[in-house]
Amino acid sequence: MEGALRPSAAAHRDSCAQQRADAGSGGSGLPFCEASAPRGSPRYPVSKVIAPTRMIGMDGNASLKVSFWHATVEDSPQVGDPAFIGISMRTRGDKAWRNETPSGVISMLPFEGAHWRFEQPVSFVQYYLPFALLHATCDALFDRDLRHTDLKMSADVLDTRLHLELRRIQNAAFWIEPSNLLLDSWAVILSEALLRRGSSHGEHHARAACGKIAGRGIARVIDYVEAGIDEDLRLASLAEVAAMSVYHFARSFRKTVGMSPHAYVLSRRLTRAHAMLRRSEDGLAQVALSCGFSSQAHFTTAFHRNLGITPGVFRRGLRS
């Protein structure tokens, strides 16, 4: 069944076992595959010389982790982390080197770690995706297992599409505090881009394009959203309700409903908030929490961006 859930966790364990065997026999496998078991956040340098200025999605829930950095040091270590795929995008600074190799605007962060040198000062954004997510996406796209050695961890990634996606995420994250559902959606987009153009599987033909979700399946998802509108909805949970892989669900939902899962959930939250502002005397903070926004500030920003007016001004207008 196209897009149905598969026993990818078991396949991943088998793949890891093979990598350990390869490593023991002098092959190209990586001996630290067990470290790629699910973990909340990527490891960061244990160093006092550099630290992120802002972090998004590091609470262990969101699939995509984003961190913003600014450094005035000449060099810094990068701790290896096989549980996450790391991408670095330089936003300021003319030159940087990864293990003495000149790095481009976009560089992959090696699983085994690296040493970085900078032409001061330098600013960059790091994006981390769970290896397990890419493994599942590879299974959905190509019906193949993913090994760490299948990924091209280049110091200079020349990919216009990936660059545009990373810039888009950076710009959006500057204006809003992304929900976990939005971070999950971005993670799927980046996972597909990395697999299609940054892995040895990209040369293979992908499975047939996703179709629409059957009526009964989409009805279950909509009911699930309505029942949990005040909760931290996750893309994986919505996909499970539809009995689909996360990748196929994200693609099929857009074809079925006409918008992404995140956009749909946001529209339903704003609709409920609109009704509560009209009918209840609850404070704005309570309305925000009742509609699934992480804070009153998040609610105000989303309301204003979509309706052109703040919740407070809207409510006062009703009373005038």
N, C-alpha and C positions, 0 to 999 in steps of 0.2 A: 504494500500500500504506500503510495507516494507520500512522503512527509510524515509517515507514522513514526512513533517512538521506537527506537532500536536499542538493544543492549550495549550501548556505546561504552559504558563504564567498564564492563567486562572486557570488551575489546581493547580498551585503553590499558587495563592491567596486563593483558597479554602482550601488547606492544611494549610496555615498560619492561616486562620480563625478557623480551627479545633484546631490548637495548642493553640490559644488564649482561646478557649472555654475550652479545657482541663486544661489549667493553672488556669482559673477562678474557676473550679470545683475541684481543688485539684489533678488533674491528673498529668501525667509526661511531659506534653507539656511545651514549653519554652515561657515565656510571652513577649520575645523581638523579636518575629518573624518578625514584621514589619521592623525592622532594617536591615533585609536581602534583602531589595530592592536594585537594582543595584547601585553600587557606585564605583568610580574609583580605590581607593587604600585602603588597610587595615589600621586600626588604629594602631598607634604605641605608646609605653609608653611615657607619658608626663613626662619625667625624664631627668635630666642632667647627670645622672651617667652612662648611656649606650646609644649608638646610633649605627646604622649600619655603617660599613666602606664602603660598596658599595651596591647600589640598582639597580635592573634591572626590567624593565617593569612597573615602578611606574608612568608612564605618564597617566595612566587611560585608555589606549587602549588595551594593551596585556592582555590575559586571565590569564597567569601565572605571578606572582610577586615573585621575588627572592631577598633576602637581606642577606648580609654577615656580621657577627658580631664577635667582639673580646672583651672580658670583663675581667677586673681585679678586679671587685667588687665581694662582697660576695653574694649579692642578688639583685633582680630586679623584678618589677611588670610586668605582661603581661596584657595589656588591652584587654578585651573581644570584639569580633567582629563577630556577627552571620552572617554577609554578606559574610564572607570568611572562608574557611576551611584552617586551618594553620597546617603545619608540621614543626618540628624542627629536624635537624640532627646535632648532635655534631661531630665536626671534630678534636677537641683538648680538653683535660681535662678528667680526669678519672671518676669524679663523678658529678652528678647534681641531684637536687630534685625539684619536682613539687608539691607544697602544702604538703611538708614533705614526699611525696612518691618518692622513688628512680626512676629516669628516665633512660631509655635506650639510646642507640645511637640515635634512632628515637623516638620522642614523638609527640603526637598530642597536639595542642594548644587549650585548652577548649574555647568554645564560650563565657562562662561567665567570662573568665579571670582567672589568676592564679598568684601565687607568686613563683618565682624561686630562688633557692640557688645554688651556684656553688662552686666547689673546684678550686680555682684560679691557673692559668688563664684558661679561657675557650674560645673556638672558636666554632661557629656553623653557620649553614645556615638555613634560614627560607624560606619556600615555601608557597605561598598563592594562593588558587583557589577560584573563585567566587562560592558561594553556588548555585547560579542560574545555573551555568554550570553543577555541579553535579546533580542537579535536572533534567535538560534536558537529561543528559547522562543516568540517572536512568530510565527515561521514554523510551529512545531509547533501552536500554538493556533489561529491565525487564517489561516494560509497567506498571510501578508503580510510585506513587508519592514518593518523598523523604522528610522526616522530619528530623529536627536536631537530634532528639533522635534516629534515625535509624543508626547514625554513632557511631562507637566505638572509643571514644576519649582517647585511652590508653596512659599512661605515658611511656610505654615500648612496642613499636611495634616490634614484632618479625616476620618480613616478608622479606625474602631474596630477592624476586623479587622487592618489593618496594625500598629496600635499594640499589639495583643495579641501578634502574632507577634514584633515587635521586643522586647517585654518578656520573652517566653518565651526568646528567644535570649540576652538579657542575663542573665537569672537562671540559665540552664543554664551559660553560660560562666563565671559566678562560681564555680561548684562544680567544674567539670571543665575539663580542657584538651582542647577538641574535636579529634577527628581530622579529617584532610582530607576523609574520606568524609562525616562529619557536617556539616562546613561546606559541602560540595557540596550536600548534601540541603537544608540551610537556604536556600542560594542559590536553588535551584529554587522553593521555596515563596515567597520574597520576590519573585522574578522574576514569577511568575504574579500575585501580589497587585498589583504595580505595573502590570502590563500590563492587568489587568482593570479596575482602578479609577483608574489614574493615567496612562492614555495615550489617545490618540484612537482606538485600536483597540478599546477596551473596549466600545464600543457595538455592535460587530459580533458576530455569533454565532460562538462557538467551534466547533471541530470536534467530532464525536461523541465521547462518553466513551470512555476507553481500556478495552479488554478485557484478558483474561488473556494471558500469554505462552504461545506454543505449547510443547508438551512438549519438543521437541528444543531449542528456544531456551533454555528455563529450565535444561535439563540442561547445556548448554554454559556457562551463567553459573555454575552451582553447581560444576562442574569447575574453572572458572577461579578461583573463590574459594578452593577447597580447595588448588589448586596454588600460589596466591600469598598464602596466609593470613599469611605473615610479611612481606609487602611493604606498601607504602603504596598500598592499593587506592583507585582513584578512580571516581567515579560515571560519568564519561565513558567510561572503559575498560570498565566492566561493560555500559554501554549499547551500546558498539561490538560487544561479543561477541554481544549479542542482536540486532544490526542494527536498532537503534531510536534515535530521538532521545533525548537525556537526559531531557527532560520526560516523554515517553510511557513511557520505561522505568521511571522512578521511580514513576509512577502504576500501571503494569501489574504491576510486581513486587509491590507491596503486595497487589493483588487476587489475584495468583497464589499467593504464599507466606504471606500473612497478616500480614506485617510489612514495615517499610521495608528497603531495602538495607542501611542502616547498622545497624539492629537485627539483621538476619540475620548480617551479618559479625561483629558483636560477639558474638553467641551462639556462632558457630563458633569464634571465638578463645578464648572462655571454656571451651568444651568441650575444646579441645586443651590449654589450660593446666591444666584439671582433671586430664586424663590424665597430663600431664607431671609434675605434682606427686605423683601416685601412683606413677609408674613410674620416674622418673629422679632423679638426685641433683644435677641442674643447679641452680645458684643462682637466686634469684628474678629477678635482672637478666637472666640468660640465658633463662629461661622467658619473660619479658616480650618480649624481642626475637624469640624463636623463634615467638611467637604474634602478632606484628604490633603490639604496643603500643609507643608511642613512648619509654616509659621505665618503670622499675620503679614509680615513683609513679603513673603513668597506669594501669598494670596493677593495682596495689593498690586504687586508687580504684574502678575498674570491677568488680573481683572482689568488693569489699565491698558496693558498691551493688546488685549483682545476686544475691549469694549470702549476704549478711549476715555475712560473716566475712572476715578478711584472708587472703591466701595463706599467710603465715607461720604463723598460728594453725591454719589448715587442715592444713598439712603436719605441724606438731607433733602435732596430734590423731591423725594416722595412725600416728605412732611411739609413742604412749603406750599 
